Amino acid sequence: MSKIGVVLSGCGVFDGSEIHEAVAVLLALARAGVNYQCMSPDTEQMHVVNHFTGEVAEGQKRNVLVESARIARGDIKSISSVNINDYDGLVFPGGFGAAKNLCNFAVAGADCDVNSDVARLVQAAHAAGKPMAFVCISPVIAAALLGNRGVKVTIGDDEEAARQISEMGGQHLNCTVKQMVVDNENKIITSPAYMKAENIADLFDDVTASVNALMEMINNQAASSA
C-alpha cells in the first residue's frame, strides 16, 4: 500500500496550513485507501495571527510543528527525521503558512528562501522521481526549488504571483477551481484550491481531484516498473 507524506505549515489560514485544505487532503487520501503521515518543520512561525481580528498578535510565538500537530491529532513527524525512501509521494496543503513558514515567499517574493528541511525533502523526492502535489499557494515552493527544471505550476490566475513564479524559472498556467496542472516531466501536480474556490464544497472537489491525480501517477509508475 502506498504511503504519502502530508507537509503541514502550522494551523490556520493566515499563519499556517489552511485547515479545510489540510483536512480535504487527509480525507481524500483516506478515501483512496492510502496511508499517510503528517510532517512539518520544527521551527518558529514567522508570526502569529489572531484569526478573529486578522491582526498580527504582537509578542506571541508559536512553533510550526506543535501547531501542525493540532490538525494531525498529534500523529506527526519533524521533517528533519523523515527519509523520503519511506514514502511514495508528498502533498502540500496551502494556507499562508506555506508562504511564511515553509518558505518566505509572502515577504520575499521571487527572492524567497525555502526552509532547509523542506528543501531537502522536496529535492530528495524530485531526485528519486517521487510525485508531489502542491495546492493553493504552496506551488511557489515547487517554483522556488525546481524553477531551474522549468516546472509547470498553477496558483490560479493571480498575475503578480504568476509573474514571480516566472522570475523563479517556473512556468505558470492559469486555472480555475477544479482544474489542475500536471507536469509529467517533473512529476508535479498543482491546483488552485482556495486561490479560486468560493466555498468548501468546490475546495474539497479541487483537492480530491489533485490527490487522485497524484495517486494515479504513483500507480502508473509502479505498474510500469513491475
ChimeraX attribute file (.defattr): number of C-alpha atoms within 10 A of each C-alpha:
attribute: neighborCount
match mode: 1-to-1
recipient: residues
	/A:1	7
	/A:2	14
	/A:3	16
	/A:4	24
	/A:5	23
	/A:6	23
	/A:7	28
	/A:8	33
	/A:9	36
	/A:10	33
	/A:11	24
	/A:12	22
	/A:13	19
	/A:14	21
	/A:15	26
	/A:16	29
	/A:17	30
	/A:18	24
	/A:19	20
	/A:20	19
	/A:21	25
	/A:22	27
	/A:23	17
	/A:24	22
	/A:25	25
	/A:26	25
	/A:27	17
	/A:28	19
	/A:29	21
	/A:30	12
	/A:31	11
	/A:32	13
	/A:33	12
	/A:34	15
	/A:35	14
	/A:36	20
	/A:37	16
	/A:38	25
	/A:39	23
	/A:40	27
	/A:41	26
	/A:42	18
	/A:43	16
	/A:44	16
	/A:45	22
	/A:46	19
	/A:47	19
	/A:48	20
	/A:49	19
	/A:50	13
	/A:51	13
	/A:52	6
	/A:53	8
	/A:54	9
	/A:55	11
	/A:56	14
	/A:57	13
	/A:58	10
	/A:59	7
	/A:60	10
	/A:61	13
	/A:62	15
	/A:63	18
	/A:64	26
	/A:65	25
	/A:66	21
	/A:67	22
	/A:68	29
	/A:69	20
	/A:70	14
	/A:71	20
	/A:72	20
	/A:73	9
	/A:74	13
	/A:75	12
	/A:76	20
	/A:77	20
	/A:78	17
	/A:79	22
	/A:80	15
	/A:81	10
	/A:82	15
	/A:83	11
	/A:84	21
	/A:85	11
	/A:86	11
	/A:87	17
	/A:88	23
	/A:89	27
	/A:90	25
	/A:91	28
	/A:92	25
	/A:93	30
	/A:94	29
	/A:95	29
	/A:96	25
	/A:97	30
	/A:98	33
	/A:99	28
	/A:100	24
	/A:101	28
	/A:102	29
	/A:103	26
	/A:104	22
	/A:105	25
	/A:106	17
	/A:107	11
	/A:108	13
	/A:109	20
	/A:110	20
	/A:111	12
	/A:112	19
	/A:113	17
	/A:114	21
	/A:115	16
	/A:116	14
	/A:117	18
	/A:118	20
	/A:119	18
	/A:120	16
	/A:121	18
	/A:122	22
	/A:123	17
	/A:124	15
	/A:125	21
	/A:126	20
	/A:127	10
	/A:128	13
	/A:129	17
	/A:130	23
	/A:131	26
	/A:132	28
	/A:133	26
	/A:134	29
	/A:135	32
	/A:136	29
	/A:137	27
	/A:138	28
	/A:139	29
	/A:140	32
	/A:141	26
	/A:142	28
	/A:143	26
	/A:144	26
	/A:145	21
	/A:146	20
	/A:147	20
	/A:148	11
	/A:149	14
	/A:150	17
	/A:151	26
	/A:152	27
	/A:153	31
	/A:154	33
	/A:155	31
	/A:156	27
	/A:157	16
	/A:158	13
	/A:159	12
	/A:160	10
	/A:161	20
	/A:162	21
	/A:163	16
	/A:164	21
	/A:165	27
	/A:166	20
	/A:167	16
	/A:168	23
	/A:169	20
	/A:170	26
	/A:171	18
	/A:172	24
	/A:173	15
	/A:174	17
	/A:175	21
	/A:176	17
	/A:177	21
	/A:178	19
	/A:179	19
	/A:180	25
	/A:181	20
	/A:182	21
	/A:183	15
	/A:184	12
	/A:185	11
	/A:186	19
	/A:187	20
	/A:188	26
	/A:189	26
	/A:190	33
	/A:191	31
	/A:192	31
	/A:193	34
	/A:194	25
	/A:195	21
	/A:196	20
	/A:197	19
	/A:198	11
	/A:199	10
	/A:200	14
	/A:201	10
	/A:202	16
	/A:203	23
	/A:204	22
	/A:205	18
	/A:206	27
	/A:207	34
	/A:208	23
	/A:209	18
	/A:210	29
	/A:211	27
	/A:212	15
	/A:213	18
	/A:214	26
	/A:215	22
	/A:216	13
	/A:217	21
	/A:218	19
	/A:219	14
	/A:220	12
	/A:221	14
	/A:222	11
	/A:223	9
	/A:224	7
	/A:225	7
	/A:226	6
